[in-house]
Structure formats: structure tokens, C-alpha cells
Amino acid sequence: MSDEELVEWCFANGLRPNPMQRRIWNGFSEKFGWRDMATSAIETFKEEDGLEKREDILTALDLIDEQEGLLQND
């Protein structure tokens, strides 16, 4: 399935979030891993990827961006 087909399948078989639900989810996901229950997992993944010295990687999304080559390291 394409990404579009997959998301439509999810919406048809689960929940199609309204704008407020999307806003809440986006706010949560932007911070996930920063000073919460996932912090230790983020640190473990950073070590596994040789990124333990990267203080700019604080959240799960930061780590994903780095792994996909989207994070700028100055």
C-alpha cells in the first residue's frame, strides 16, 4: 500500500482524528522523549547509533530526523 492508501485504511478501520485531536497528538509527539518516560530509551538508541555526544537530539522526532538525514548538526 502507498502511504495515502495506508492512512485511509487506518481512518476507515479506526479513528479519523478531528483538528483538536490532531493538535493534541502533534504537541505530544513533538516532545516525546524529552524529560519523560522515553528519555532513557532515546539515550539508549543514541548510544547504539554512536550519537551519545549529540546534545541536540532530545526527542524521538529529533532521533528519527537524524536517522533520516533531516537534522542539521552545526
N, CA, C and O atoms as CSV, one atom per row, in Angstrom:
chain,resi,resn,atom,element,x,y,z
A,1,MET,N,N,0.831,-1.197,0.000
A,1,MET,CA,C,0.000,0.000,0.000
A,1,MET,C,C,0.870,1.253,0.000
A,1,MET,O,O,1.955,1.277,0.580
A,2,SER,N,N,0.379,2.269,-0.649
A,2,SER,CA,C,1.059,3.562,-0.582
A,2,SER,C,C,0.767,4.180,0.783
A,2,SER,O,O,-0.107,3.704,1.507
A,3,ASP,N,N,1.490,5.229,1.133
A,3,ASP,CA,C,1.236,5.924,2.400
A,3,ASP,C,C,-0.207,6.426,2.459
A,3,ASP,O,O,-0.873,6.306,3.487
A,4,GLU,N,N,-0.675,6.977,1.366
A,4,GLU,CA,C,-2.030,7.516,1.320
A,4,GLU,C,C,-3.071,6.414,1.503
A,4,GLU,O,O,-4.053,6.598,2.221
A,5,GLU,N,N,-2.854,5.271,0.855
A,5,GLU,CA,C,-3.780,4.148,0.999
A,5,GLU,C,C,-3.771,3.609,2.418
A,5,GLU,O,O,-4.817,3.261,2.966
A,6,LEU,N,N,-2.593,3.543,3.006
A,6,LEU,CA,C,-2.474,3.034,4.369
A,6,LEU,C,C,-3.179,3.938,5.365
A,6,LEU,O,O,-3.889,3.448,6.243
A,7,VAL,N,N,-2.999,5.240,5.249
A,7,VAL,CA,C,-3.646,6.152,6.189
A,7,VAL,C,C,-5.161,6.116,5.998
A,7,VAL,O,O,-5.902,6.203,6.978
A,8,GLU,N,N,-5.630,5.992,4.775
A,8,GLU,CA,C,-7.071,5.890,4.553
A,8,GLU,C,C,-7.621,4.602,5.145
A,8,GLU,O,O,-8.723,4.596,5.692
A,9,TRP,N,N,-6.864,3.505,5.044
A,9,TRP,CA,C,-7.283,2.247,5.659
A,9,TRP,C,C,-7.385,2.423,7.171
A,9,TRP,O,O,-8.344,1.964,7.790
A,10,CYS,N,N,-6.398,3.086,7.762
A,10,CYS,CA,C,-6.427,3.328,9.215
A,10,CYS,C,C,-7.648,4.155,9.599
A,10,CYS,O,O,-8.327,3.837,10.576
A,11,PHE,N,N,-7.929,5.194,8.853
A,11,PHE,CA,C,-9.092,6.033,9.148
A,11,PHE,C,C,-10.395,5.246,8.996
A,11,PHE,O,O,-11.320,5.416,9.790
A,12,ALA,N,N,-10.468,4.392,7.984
A,12,ALA,CA,C,-11.685,3.612,7.747
A,12,ALA,C,C,-11.884,2.544,8.818
A,12,ALA,O,O,-13.021,2.195,9.135
A,13,ASN,N,N,-10.793,2.021,9.380
A,13,ASN,CA,C,-10.876,0.927,10.343
A,13,ASN,C,C,-10.597,1.364,11.772
A,13,ASN,O,O,-10.590,0.532,12.680
A,14,GLY,N,N,-10.374,2.617,11.981
A,14,GLY,CA,C,-10.070,3.119,13.314
A,14,GLY,C,C,-10.688,4.475,13.537
A,14,GLY,O,O,-11.907,4.631,13.468
A,15,LEU,N,N,-9.857,5.446,13.801
A,15,LEU,CA,C,-10.323,6.782,14.137
A,15,LEU,C,C,-9.791,7.790,13.133
A,15,LEU,O,O,-8.607,7.767,12.795
A,16,ARG,N,N,-10.644,8.659,12.663
A,16,ARG,CA,C,-10.209,9.794,11.854
A,16,ARG,C,C,-10.202,10.983,12.800
A,16,ARG,O,O,-11.260,11.524,13.123
A,17,PRO,N,N,-9.012,11.400,13.253
A,17,PRO,CA,C,-8.952,12.455,14.267
A,17,PRO,C,C,-9.462,13.798,13.741
A,17,PRO,O,O,-9.247,14.165,12.586
A,18,ASN,N,N,-10.141,14.510,14.629
A,18,ASN,CA,C,-10.601,15.854,14.285
A,18,ASN,C,C,-9.442,16.836,14.504
A,18,ASN,O,O,-8.404,16.435,15.030
A,19,PRO,N,N,-9.587,18.089,14.121
A,19,PRO,CA,C,-8.477,19.042,14.255
A,19,PRO,C,C,-7.919,19.156,15.683
A,19,PRO,O,O,-6.704,19.265,15.848
A,20,MET,N,N,-8.766,19.133,16.707
A,20,MET,CA,C,-8.271,19.226,18.078
A,20,MET,C,C,-7.482,17.980,18.466
A,20,MET,O,O,-6.450,18.091,19.128
A,21,GLN,N,N,-7.937,16.815,18.075
A,21,GLN,CA,C,-7.202,15.579,18.358
A,21,GLN,C,C,-5.846,15.582,17.657
A,21,GLN,O,O,-4.849,15.142,18.230
A,22,ARG,N,N,-5.808,16.074,16.424
A,22,ARG,CA,C,-4.524,16.163,15.707
A,22,ARG,C,C,-3.584,17.125,16.407
A,22,ARG,O,O,-2.390,16.849,16.525
A,23,ARG,N,N,-4.104,18.244,16.871
A,23,ARG,CA,C,-3.280,19.243,17.559
A,23,ARG,C,C,-2.694,18.660,18.858
A,23,ARG,O,O,-1.517,18.859,19.161
A,24,ILE,N,N,-3.517,17.954,19.604
A,24,ILE,CA,C,-3.051,17.321,20.846
A,24,ILE,C,C,-1.977,16.282,20.537
A,24,ILE,O,O,-0.933,16.254,21.190
A,25,TRP,N,N,-2.229,15.423,19.536
A,25,TRP,CA,C,-1.253,14.388,19.184
A,25,TRP,C,C,0.059,15.017,18.716
A,25,TRP,O,O,1.133,14.573,19.123
A,26,ASN,N,N,-0.011,16.032,17.875
A,26,ASN,CA,C,1.205,16.671,17.383
A,26,ASN,C,C,1.998,17.293,18.523
A,26,ASN,O,O,3.224,17.194,18.547
A,27,GLY,N,N,1.318,17.929,19.463
A,27,GLY,CA,C,2.003,18.508,20.617
A,27,GLY,C,C,2.688,17.448,21.456
A,27,GLY,O,O,3.810,17.642,21.922
A,28,PHE,N,N,2.009,16.325,21.648
A,28,PHE,CA,C,2.598,15.220,22.406
A,28,PHE,C,C,3.809,14.648,21.680
A,28,PHE,O,O,4.874,14.471,22.272
A,29,SER,N,N,3.637,14.359,20.387
A,29,SER,CA,C,4.716,13.690,19.654
A,29,SER,C,C,5.953,14.571,19.494
A,29,SER,O,O,7.070,14.055,19.444
A,30,GLU,N,N,5.774,15.894,19.413
A,30,GLU,CA,C,6.924,16.798,19.295
A,30,GLU,C,C,7.827,16.738,20.520
A,30,GLU,O,O,9.028,16.988,20.413
A,31,LYS,N,N,7.267,16.411,21.682
A,31,LYS,CA,C,8.025,16.421,22.931
A,31,LYS,C,C,8.368,15.034,23.449
A,31,LYS,O,O,9.101,14.920,24.432
A,32,PHE,N,N,7.865,13.976,22.823
A,32,PHE,CA,C,8.052,12.623,23.327
A,32,PHE,C,C,9.536,12.275,23.405
A,32,PHE,O,O,10.251,12.325,22.405
A,33,GLY,N,N,9.980,11.927,24.593
A,33,GLY,CA,C,11.380,11.593,24.829
A,33,GLY,C,C,12.123,12.669,25.583
A,33,GLY,O,O,13.228,12.428,26.069
A,34,TRP,N,N,11.551,13.840,25.692
A,34,TRP,CA,C,12.192,14.956,26.383
A,34,TRP,C,C,11.679,15.004,27.817
A,34,TRP,O,O,10.548,15.416,28.076
A,35,ARG,N,N,12.531,14.575,28.739
A,35,ARG,CA,C,12.210,14.581,30.168
A,35,ARG,C,C,10.930,13.816,30.487
A,35,ARG,O,O,10.080,14.306,31.230
A,36,ASP,N,N,10.792,12.613,29.927
A,36,ASP,CA,C,9.623,11.798,30.219
A,36,ASP,C,C,10.014,10.327,30.261
A,36,ASP,O,O,11.196,9.994,30.343
A,37,MET,N,N,9.018,9.451,30.205
A,37,MET,CA,C,9.250,8.016,30.339
A,37,MET,C,C,10.113,7.438,29.214
A,37,MET,O,O,10.662,6.348,29.371
A,38,ALA,N,N,10.245,8.133,28.101
A,38,ALA,CA,C,11.017,7.626,26.960
A,38,ALA,C,C,12.444,8.151,26.912
A,38,ALA,O,O,13.208,7.765,26.027
A,39,THR,N,N,12.820,9.020,27.839
A,39,THR,CA,C,14.154,9.629,27.809
A,39,THR,C,C,15.258,8.577,27.809
A,39,THR,O,O,16.202,8.675,27.026
A,40,SER,N,N,15.152,7.577,28.675
A,40,SER,CA,C,16.207,6.562,28.741
A,40,SER,C,C,16.278,5.753,27.446
A,40,SER,O,O,17.366,5.363,27.020
A,41,ALA,N,N,15.131,5.500,26.820
A,41,ALA,CA,C,15.145,4.770,25.552
A,41,ALA,C,C,15.813,5.600,24.459
A,41,ALA,O,O,16.572,5.063,23.652
A,42,ILE,N,N,15.542,6.892,24.425
A,42,ILE,CA,C,16.169,7.773,23.436
A,42,ILE,C,C,17.686,7.753,23.635
A,42,ILE,O,O,18.438,7.665,22.664
A,43,GLU,N,N,18.133,7.834,24.885
A,43,GLU,CA,C,19.575,7.793,25.168
A,43,GLU,C,C,20.184,6.465,24.719
A,43,GLU,O,O,21.287,6.445,24.174
A,44,THR,N,N,19.477,5.360,24.942
A,44,THR,CA,C,19.966,4.044,24.509
A,44,THR,C,C,20.082,3.986,22.991
A,44,THR,O,O,21.086,3.513,22.458
A,45,PHE,N,N,19.059,4.464,22.297
A,45,PHE,CA,C,19.101,4.465,20.829
A,45,PHE,C,C,20.228,5.362,20.316
A,45,PHE,O,O,20.888,5.024,19.333
A,46,LYS,N,N,20.449,6.491,20.968
A,46,LYS,CA,C,21.546,7.376,20.568
A,46,LYS,C,C,22.876,6.656,20.713
A,46,LYS,O,O,23.719,6.733,19.820
A,47,GLU,N,N,23.079,5.950,21.836
A,47,GLU,CA,C,24.321,5.199,22.038
A,47,GLU,C,C,24.498,4.146,20.954
A,47,GLU,O,O,25.593,3.987,20.414
A,48,GLU,N,N,23.433,3.431,20.634
A,48,GLU,CA,C,23.509,2.391,19.605
A,48,GLU,C,C,23.890,2.968,18.246
A,48,GLU,O,O,24.538,2.295,17.444
A,49,ASP,N,N,23.492,4.206,17.985
A,49,ASP,CA,C,23.792,4.860,16.708
A,49,ASP,C,C,25.062,5.705,16.759
A,49,ASP,O,O,25.396,6.378,15.784
A,50,GLY,N,N,25.786,5.677,17.909
A,50,GLY,CA,C,27.008,6.467,18.037
A,50,GLY,C,C,26.749,7.953,18.164
A,50,GLY,O,O,27.585,8.764,17.766
A,51,LEU,N,N,25.598,8.323,18.715
A,51,LEU,CA,C,25.199,9.725,18.815
A,51,LEU,C,C,25.148,10.221,20.254
A,51,LEU,O,O,24.533,11.251,20.530
A,52,GLU,N,N,25.786,9.501,21.172
A,52,GLU,CA,C,25.669,9.851,22.596
A,52,GLU,C,C,26.153,11.251,22.939
A,52,GLU,O,O,25.732,11.812,23.950
A,53,LYS,N,N,27.024,11.827,22.124
A,53,LYS,CA,C,27.530,13.179,22.398
A,53,LYS,C,C,26.642,14.274,21.783
A,53,LYS,O,O,26.898,15.462,21.981
A,54,ARG,N,N,25.627,13.886,21.057
A,54,ARG,CA,C,24.742,14.845,20.393
A,54,ARG,C,C,23.692,15.358,21.371
A,54,ARG,O,O,22.663,14.719,21.589
A,55,GLU,N,N,23.965,16.513,21.952
A,55,GLU,CA,C,23.051,17.106,22.924
A,55,GLU,C,C,21.835,17.748,22.265
A,55,GLU,O,O,20.879,18.107,22.952
A,56,ASP,N,N,21.861,17.897,20.943
A,56,ASP,CA,C,20.723,18.479,20.243
A,56,ASP,C,C,19.616,17.461,19.955
A,56,ASP,O,O,18.524,17.836,19.527
A,57,ILE,N,N,19.893,16.190,20.185
A,57,ILE,CA,C,18.892,15.151,19.978
A,57,ILE,C,C,18.246,14.861,21.328
A,57,ILE,O,O,18.828,14.191,22.181
A,58,LEU,N,N,17.033,15.378,21.503
A,58,LEU,CA,C,16.337,15.273,22.790
A,58,LEU,C,C,15.051,14.469,22.723
A,58,LEU,O,O,14.614,13.923,23.735
A,59,THR,N,N,14.444,14.387,21.561
A,59,THR,CA,C,13.137,13.744,21.440
A,59,THR,C,C,13.189,12.608,20.425
A,59,THR,O,O,14.160,12.460,19.684
A,60,ALA,N,N,12.127,11.814,20.408
A,60,ALA,CA,C,12.032,10.734,19.428
A,60,ALA,C,C,12.050,11.297,18.007
A,60,ALA,O,O,12.678,10.725,17.116
A,61,LEU,N,N,11.354,12.429,17.797
A,61,LEU,CA,C,11.348,13.019,16.459
A,61,LEU,C,C,12.728,13.544,16.068
A,61,LEU,O,O,13.106,13.459,14.900
A,62,ASP,N,N,13.483,14.084,17.021
A,62,ASP,CA,C,14.863,14.502,16.729
A,62,ASP,C,C,15.682,13.304,16.257
A,62,ASP,O,O,16.425,13.397,15.280
A,63,LEU,N,N,15.540,12.183,16.954
A,63,LEU,CA,C,16.302,10.990,16.614
A,63,LEU,C,C,15.905,10.467,15.232
A,63,LEU,O,O,16.766,10.099,14.433
A,64,ILE,N,N,14.620,10.435,14.959
A,64,ILE,CA,C,14.152,9.989,13.641
A,64,ILE,C,C,14.686,10.916,12.549
A,64,ILE,O,O,15.154,10.451,11.510
A,65,ASP,N,N,14.615,12.223,12.786
A,65,ASP,CA,C,15.147,13.177,11.803
A,65,ASP,C,C,16.629,12.934,11.555
A,65,ASP,O,O,17.070,12.972,10.406
A,66,GLU,N,N,17.406,12.685,12.602
A,66,GLU,CA,C,18.833,12.407,12.437
A,66,GLU,C,C,19.042,11.131,11.633
A,66,GLU,O,O,19.863,11.102,10.716
A,67,GLN,N,N,18.315,10.094,11.966
A,67,GLN,CA,C,18.457,8.815,11.265
A,67,GLN,C,C,18.081,8.931,9.785
A,67,GLN,O,O,18.618,8.209,8.945
A,68,GLU,N,N,17.173,9.829,9.476
A,68,GLU,CA,C,16.744,10.015,8.081
A,68,GLU,C,C,17.539,11.110,7.378
A,68,GLU,O,O,17.267,11.434,6.222
A,69,GLY,N,N,18.527,11.684,8.076
A,69,GLY,CA,C,19.374,12.699,7.471
A,69,GLY,C,C,18.724,14.060,7.365
A,69,GLY,O,O,19.146,14.879,6.548
A,70,LEU,N,N,17.710,14.323,8.168
A,70,LEU,CA,C,16.980,15.585,8.098
A,70,LEU,C,C,17.419,16.593,9.141
A,70,LEU,O,O,17.101,17.776,9.020
A,71,LEU,N,N,18.144,16.154,10.166
A,71,LEU,CA,C,18.551,17.042,11.250
A,71,LEU,C,C,19.869,17.702,10.904
A,71,LEU,O,O,20.832,17.035,10.526
A,72,GLN,N,N,19.903,19.022,11.037
A,72,GLN,CA,C,21.132,19.781,10.761
A,72,GLN,C,C,21.997,19.803,12.014
A,72,GLN,O,O,21.550,20.247,13.072
A,73,ASN,N,N,23.235,19.325,11.900
A,73,ASN,CA,C,24.179,19.338,13.021
A,73,ASN,C,C,25.209,20.406,12.762
A,73,ASN,O,O,26.102,20.228,11.934
A,74,ASP,N,N,25.091,21.521,13.467
A,74,ASP,CA,C,26.021,22.651,13.269
A,74,ASP,C,C,27.333,22.432,13.971
A,74,ASP,O,O,28.219,23.284,13.904
